[in-house]
């Protein structure tokens, strides 16, 4: 691996370590040769998200231009053109090594662009359409890297795990998303429980908001249950990683429950002692063992 490519992989790893604390811990259980490719995919998705969310002082049109310019660089790299970018060489190398579907990457970038203009979703189906590109495709990107004895059968569980992880983030990050002017919980769900956007903006966890969050957690767990059969299908060397990620993301929901469904009291995190115990248990679990779902 040449110096520039190694530096790009390292940049992706740094982004992952800084911003993806839970998943970064899980990836440490992968063989080193797989780990760097997972870092590359995380770096790609995180950098796009940074353009959208970490440049809020810029008008949407300028942020959109930055995202388009970076996307164009990525597409040029796919054509084999030289790319002057701190992390794209690692992404492009990973795509080439595993022959990843570039349409998944294009779909993801389109969904990132939606975050510049779309601030709410009317129905759960509308939200699922968004998450198809922002979450499900990440599951299908990951699958060739993780490896599977039956990739066709493992594909849908991989998509469902993407949905489960992203819904967990949306539930945990209601407060943070409000700061950006967004509400990812569907408008129809808010109406069902008598919750308005203004009520969420007060940051007071009323009985109605508790019931709403409880409902969304149950919805997320349906996706976890649909994802569970896919983990024993993965290559044995990848199973401890994904068992850990599955349990720790699910643990975030348990922490929200333990806090009385109060998503405004602070960002729900799984304590370090439990994180270490989950990782150790995953390492000791025999490959092929079914994953227990909370549903």
C-alpha positions as CSV (number, residue, x, y, z in Angstrom):
1,X,0.0,0.0,0.0
2,X,1.5,3.3,-1.0
3,X,1.9,6.2,1.4
4,X,-1.1,8.3,0.2
5,X,-3.4,5.3,0.3
6,X,-2.3,4.4,3.8
7,X,-2.8,8.0,4.9
8,X,-6.3,8.0,3.5
9,X,-7.2,4.8,5.4
10,X,-5.7,6.4,8.6
11,X,-7.8,9.5,8.0
12,X,-10.9,7.3,7.8
13,X,-9.9,5.5,10.9
14,X,-9.5,8.8,12.8
15,X,-13.0,9.9,11.7
16,X,-14.4,6.6,12.8
17,X,-12.7,6.7,16.2
18,X,-13.8,10.3,16.9
19,X,-17.4,10.1,15.8
20,X,-18.5,6.4,15.8
21,X,-17.6,5.4,19.3
22,X,-19.9,2.4,19.5
23,X,-19.3,1.0,16.1
24,X,-15.5,1.7,16.3
25,X,-15.3,-0.5,19.4
26,X,-17.1,-3.3,17.5
27,X,-14.8,-3.0,14.5
28,X,-11.8,-3.7,16.7
29,X,-13.0,-7.3,16.9
30,X,-12.6,-7.7,13.1
31,X,-9.4,-9.0,11.5
32,X,-7.1,-6.0,10.7
33,X,-7.4,-6.5,6.9
34,X,-11.2,-6.1,7.1
35,X,-11.1,-3.4,9.7
36,X,-9.5,-0.7,7.5
37,X,-12.2,-1.2,4.8
38,X,-15.0,-0.7,7.4
39,X,-13.2,2.5,8.4
40,X,-13.2,3.6,4.8
41,X,-16.9,3.2,4.5
42,X,-17.5,5.0,7.8
43,X,-15.2,7.8,6.7
44,X,-17.1,8.2,3.4
45,X,-20.5,8.4,5.1
46,X,-19.2,10.6,8.0
47,X,-17.5,13.1,5.7
48,X,-20.6,13.6,3.7
49,X,-22.6,14.1,6.9
50,X,-20.0,16.6,8.1
51,X,-20.5,18.7,4.9
52,X,-24.2,18.7,5.6
53,X,-24.3,19.1,9.3
54,X,-21.0,20.7,10.4
55,X,-21.2,23.7,8.1
56,X,-24.4,25.2,9.5
57,X,-23.1,28.7,9.3
58,X,-23.2,28.5,5.5
59,X,-26.4,28.8,3.5
60,X,-28.0,25.6,2.2
61,X,-27.0,26.4,-1.4
62,X,-23.3,26.7,-0.5
63,X,-23.4,23.5,1.5
64,X,-25.1,21.8,-1.4
65,X,-22.4,23.1,-3.7
66,X,-19.7,21.6,-1.4
67,X,-21.5,18.2,-1.3
68,X,-21.8,18.3,-5.1
69,X,-18.2,19.2,-5.6
70,X,-17.1,16.3,-3.3
71,X,-19.5,13.9,-5.0
72,X,-18.0,14.9,-8.4
73,X,-14.5,14.2,-7.1
74,X,-15.7,10.7,-6.0
75,X,-17.3,10.0,-9.3
76,X,-14.1,11.1,-11.1
77,X,-12.2,8.7,-8.9
78,X,-14.5,5.9,-9.9
79,X,-13.6,6.7,-13.6
80,X,-10.0,6.2,-12.7
81,X,-9.0,9.8,-12.6
82,X,-6.5,11.0,-10.0
83,X,-8.2,12.3,-6.8
84,X,-6.8,15.0,-4.6
85,X,-8.7,14.2,-1.4
86,X,-7.6,13.1,2.2
87,X,-9.9,10.0,2.4
88,X,-11.4,9.2,-1.0
89,X,-8.4,7.0,-2.1
90,X,-9.3,4.6,0.7
91,X,-12.9,4.5,-0.3
92,X,-12.2,4.0,-3.9
93,X,-9.7,1.2,-3.1
94,X,-12.3,-0.5,-0.9
95,X,-14.9,-0.4,-3.7
96,X,-12.4,-1.9,-6.1
97,X,-11.2,-4.7,-3.7
98,X,-14.8,-5.9,-2.9
99,X,-16.5,-4.8,-6.2
100,X,-19.0,-2.8,-4.2
101,X,-22.2,-1.6,-6.0
102,X,-21.5,2.1,-6.8
103,X,-25.2,2.7,-7.0
104,X,-25.4,2.3,-3.2
105,X,-22.9,5.2,-2.9
106,X,-24.9,7.4,-5.3
107,X,-28.1,6.7,-3.4
108,X,-26.5,7.6,-0.1
109,X,-25.2,10.9,-1.5
110,X,-28.7,11.8,-2.8
111,X,-30.1,11.2,0.7
112,X,-27.4,13.4,2.3
113,X,-28.5,16.2,-0.1
114,X,-32.1,15.7,1.2
115,X,-31.0,16.8,4.6
116,X,-30.2,20.2,3.3
117,X,-33.9,20.9,2.5
118,X,-36.1,18.3,4.1
119,X,-36.8,18.9,7.8
120,X,-39.6,16.4,8.5
121,X,-41.3,13.2,7.2
122,X,-45.0,12.9,7.0
123,X,-45.3,9.1,7.4
124,X,-43.2,6.2,8.4
125,X,-43.1,5.0,4.8
126,X,-41.7,8.4,3.9
127,X,-39.0,8.0,6.5
128,X,-38.2,4.5,5.3
129,X,-37.7,5.9,1.8
130,X,-35.1,8.3,3.2
131,X,-33.5,5.6,5.3
132,X,-33.2,3.3,2.3
133,X,-30.5,5.5,1.0
134,X,-29.0,6.7,4.3
135,X,-29.0,3.4,6.2
136,X,-30.1,0.3,4.3
137,X,-27.4,0.8,1.6
138,X,-24.8,1.0,4.3
139,X,-25.8,-2.5,5.3
140,X,-25.4,-3.8,1.8
141,X,-22.1,-1.9,1.3
142,X,-20.8,-3.7,4.4
143,X,-21.9,-7.2,3.6
144,X,-19.2,-8.0,1.1
145,X,-16.5,-6.9,3.5
146,X,-18.0,-8.9,6.4
147,X,-18.5,-11.9,4.2
148,X,-21.3,-14.4,4.3
149,X,-22.0,-18.0,3.6
150,X,-25.2,-17.0,1.8
151,X,-25.0,-13.3,0.6
152,X,-28.4,-13.4,-1.0
153,X,-30.1,-14.5,2.2
154,X,-28.0,-12.1,4.4
155,X,-28.8,-9.1,2.3
156,X,-32.2,-8.2,3.8
157,X,-31.1,-8.7,7.4
158,X,-28.2,-6.3,6.6
159,X,-30.6,-3.7,5.3
160,X,-32.8,-4.2,8.4
161,X,-29.8,-3.6,10.6
162,X,-29.1,-0.4,8.9
163,X,-32.7,0.7,9.6
164,X,-32.4,-0.4,13.2
165,X,-29.2,1.5,13.9
166,X,-30.4,4.7,12.2
167,X,-33.7,4.6,14.0
168,X,-31.8,4.2,17.3
169,X,-29.8,7.3,16.4
170,X,-33.0,9.3,15.5
171,X,-34.6,8.4,18.9
172,X,-31.5,9.2,20.9
173,X,-30.7,12.4,19.0
174,X,-34.1,14.1,19.0
175,X,-32.7,17.1,20.9
176,X,-29.6,17.4,18.6
177,X,-31.7,17.2,15.5
178,X,-34.1,19.8,16.7
179,X,-31.0,22.1,17.0
180,X,-30.6,21.6,13.2
181,X,-34.2,22.3,12.5
182,X,-35.1,18.6,11.8
183,X,-37.5,16.1,13.3
184,X,-37.0,12.6,12.0
185,X,-39.9,11.0,14.0
186,X,-42.8,10.9,11.5
187,X,-45.4,13.6,11.7
188,X,-48.1,11.0,11.7
189,X,-46.6,9.4,14.8
190,X,-46.4,12.8,16.5
191,X,-50.1,13.4,15.7
192,X,-51.1,10.0,16.9
193,X,-49.7,10.8,20.4
194,X,-50.8,14.4,20.4
195,X,-47.2,15.7,20.2
196,X,-46.4,18.8,18.2
197,X,-43.0,20.1,17.0
198,X,-43.4,23.0,19.3
199,X,-43.9,20.6,22.2
200,X,-40.6,18.9,21.3
201,X,-38.9,22.2,21.1
202,X,-39.8,22.9,24.8
203,X,-37.5,20.0,25.7
204,X,-39.8,18.8,28.4
205,X,-40.6,15.1,28.4
206,X,-44.4,15.1,28.9
207,X,-46.4,11.8,29.3
208,X,-47.3,12.1,25.6
209,X,-43.7,12.4,24.5
210,X,-42.8,9.4,26.7
211,X,-45.4,7.3,24.9
212,X,-44.2,8.5,21.6
213,X,-40.6,7.6,22.4
214,X,-41.7,4.2,23.8
215,X,-43.6,3.6,20.5
216,X,-40.6,4.5,18.4
217,X,-38.3,2.1,20.4
218,X,-40.7,-0.7,19.8
219,X,-40.7,0.1,16.0
220,X,-36.8,0.1,16.0
221,X,-36.8,-3.3,17.8
222,X,-38.9,-4.7,15.0
223,X,-36.0,-3.9,12.7
224,X,-33.5,-5.4,15.1
225,X,-35.6,-8.6,15.2
226,X,-35.6,-8.7,11.4
227,X,-31.8,-8.2,11.3
228,X,-30.9,-10.8,13.9
229,X,-30.9,-13.9,11.6
230,X,-28.3,-12.3,9.4
231,X,-25.5,-12.2,11.9
232,X,-25.0,-16.0,12.2
233,X,-24.8,-16.1,8.4
234,X,-21.7,-13.9,8.4
235,X,-18.1,-15.2,8.1
236,X,-17.1,-16.5,11.6
237,X,-14.3,-13.8,11.8
238,X,-17.0,-11.1,11.4
239,X,-19.6,-12.3,13.8
240,X,-18.2,-11.0,17.1
241,X,-18.0,-7.5,15.6
242,X,-21.6,-7.4,14.5
243,X,-22.9,-9.2,17.6
244,X,-21.2,-6.4,19.6
245,X,-22.6,-3.6,17.4
246,X,-26.1,-5.2,17.5
247,X,-26.0,-5.4,21.3
248,X,-24.5,-2.0,22.0
249,X,-26.9,-0.1,19.7
250,X,-29.8,-2.0,21.2
251,X,-28.3,-1.1,24.6
252,X,-28.8,2.6,23.7
253,X,-32.6,2.0,23.6
254,X,-32.4,0.2,27.0
255,X,-30.6,3.3,28.4
256,X,-33.4,5.5,27.1
257,X,-35.9,3.3,28.7
258,X,-34.0,3.4,32.0
259,X,-34.1,7.2,31.8
260,X,-37.9,7.1,31.6
261,X,-37.9,7.8,27.9
262,X,-36.4,11.3,28.5
263,X,-34.4,12.0,25.4
264,X,-33.8,15.6,26.6
265,X,-32.0,14.8,29.8
266,X,-28.7,13.9,28.1
267,X,-27.3,11.8,25.3
268,X,-28.0,8.1,26.1
269,X,-24.8,6.0,26.2
270,X,-24.0,2.5,27.2
271,X,-21.6,2.5,30.2
272,X,-18.0,1.4,29.5
273,X,-18.2,-1.6,31.9
274,X,-21.2,-2.9,30.0
275,X,-19.5,-2.2,26.6
276,X,-16.5,-4.3,27.6
277,X,-18.7,-7.1,28.9
278,X,-20.7,-7.2,25.6
279,X,-17.5,-7.3,23.6
280,X,-16.1,-10.1,25.7
281,X,-19.3,-12.1,25.5
282,X,-19.4,-11.7,21.7
283,X,-15.8,-12.9,21.4
284,X,-16.7,-16.0,23.5
285,X,-19.9,-16.8,21.6
286,X,-19.6,-19.7,19.2
287,X,-20.0,-18.6,15.5
288,X,-23.4,-19.5,14.1
289,X,-25.1,-19.1,17.5
290,X,-28.5,-17.4,16.9
291,X,-28.7,-13.7,18.1
292,X,-31.3,-13.1,20.7
293,X,-33.7,-10.3,19.8
294,X,-35.3,-7.9,22.3
295,X,-38.7,-8.2,20.5
